[in-house]
Amino acid sequence: MRAMAQRFLPYQSRQRLRAWSGLPARFFELLDNYLYDLRTFTRHSSSLQFFNSRQQRQSWIDADYHKLEKGLALPAPRAGFGKPVAERLVRQLQEYRRRYDDDETVHNAISVLSVYQSFNQLQGVEYTDLFEKIASLKAYSKNENRGGYEVLEKRQWQADAEHDLLAFFQSRRSIRDFSSEPVSLQLIKRAMEMAKYTPTVCNRQAARVHAYTRSQEVQQVIRCQMGNSGFGDRVQTLLMVTVDRACFFSAGERNQCWIDGGLLAMSVVYALHSLGVGSCCLNWSVTRERDQLLRQTVKIKDSEAVIMMIAVGHLKDSFRVAKSPRKPLDHFLVDGIQTA
Ligand SMILES: Cc1cc2nc3c(=O)[nH]c(=O)nc-3n(C[C@H](O)[C@H](O)[C@H](O)COP(=O)(O)O)c2cc1C
């Protein structure tokens, strides 16, 4: 049949025939994987508004206190703004503290509420009931002035940021030819100390990195990934970026894991580059079966979505990289609304 088609049909028609004949199988594979995503997102996020985990409650609190922080950092915050959010945040905090011990989230939220209260009182706004509740929360909190807003000076801000980074960006390359020198966890910690300042949606900080530095572990995990043939056996340290679905609330956030995780991954790669350590992103573009296979190996939380992996290693004195040419600037940057 195949030989006949090859003999009698032109290439275009053969391609179309192949596309049509595989259509039902490919469609059901797609459906199966979308259903897997739907199940995991509804089970672990709070999009259905059932709160089953501490992480879900924490993320609601993080998002609400950050709403107030953002309001306070506007050019001219409106006196009395954000009352419904502040009231909801107080209720959430009371409920959270009934269930769990105080933690960073509680302290940050109370600190922001305290700044919110002071701001409003200075403007002559008096929400008696709300402010009494904030005062009673404050009594339990380590008031370390953590949250709220701060005023920065342009000159200092620019001095801290001023580096010509073109050479830095151009010199980062995906490395697939590592030396055999081990990469210490200490070095990974230094990179993470930088990468943790990556922006995250509502400052919820849902992404994290699992580090595998022992060669046996590295090999166990990297074997689940499909894009490392020819160099995976020389990877010294493997990072796996995951995002907790429990930090997300709504249908609109169904893809947020991959955005926050991708941003953190990029920061990790640049942070490693700044430390002179080589890395190569490794895709986790997989179907349900492979995702489940990995989960049998790494024992991460069910709620964590795996975003990608990063192979890490020290450099040889001289090593090869793919040239990976870039398209011109007008491919990456579109100026304004296009008329046609
Ligand atoms: C999300 C992502 C997944 C990737 N997956 C792989 C992979 O599985 N194997 C691999 O060898 N390279 C992988 N890469 C590296 C790309 O091939 C590489 O970034 C691209 O060709 C540009 O080259 P450069 O990083 O040297 O600038 C991946 C890159 C990204 C961003």
The ligand as a Gaussian input file, in Angstrom:
#p B3LYP/6-31G(d) Opt

LIG

0 1
 C       12.321000      25.388000      26.916000
 C       13.557000      24.910000      26.189000
 C       13.744000      23.555000      26.011000
 C       14.917000      23.084000      25.406000
 N       15.099000      21.741000      25.300000
 C       16.271000      21.276000      24.830000
 C       16.522000      19.878000      24.840000
 O       15.703000      19.071000      25.256000
 N       17.733000      19.456000      24.399000
 C       18.692000      20.320000      23.944000
 O       19.765000      19.863000      23.559000
 N       18.465000      21.658000      23.917000
 C       17.293000      22.165000      24.356000
 N       17.068000      23.520000      24.383000
 C       18.113000      24.446000      23.944000
 C       17.799000      25.100000      22.602000
 O       18.058000      24.208000      21.572000
 C       18.657000      26.377000      22.493000
 O       18.327000      27.254000      23.538000
 C       18.455000      27.132000      21.174000
 O       18.852000      26.371000      20.079000
 C       19.260000      28.437000      21.151000
 O       20.629000      28.177000      21.381000
 P       21.435000      28.873000      22.546000
 O       20.757000      28.500000      23.830000
 O       22.844000      28.309000      22.477000
 O       21.415000      30.350000      22.325000
 C       15.892000      24.001000      24.937000
 C       15.661000      25.376000      25.094000
 C       14.520000      25.824000      25.714000
 C       14.315000      27.308000      25.918000

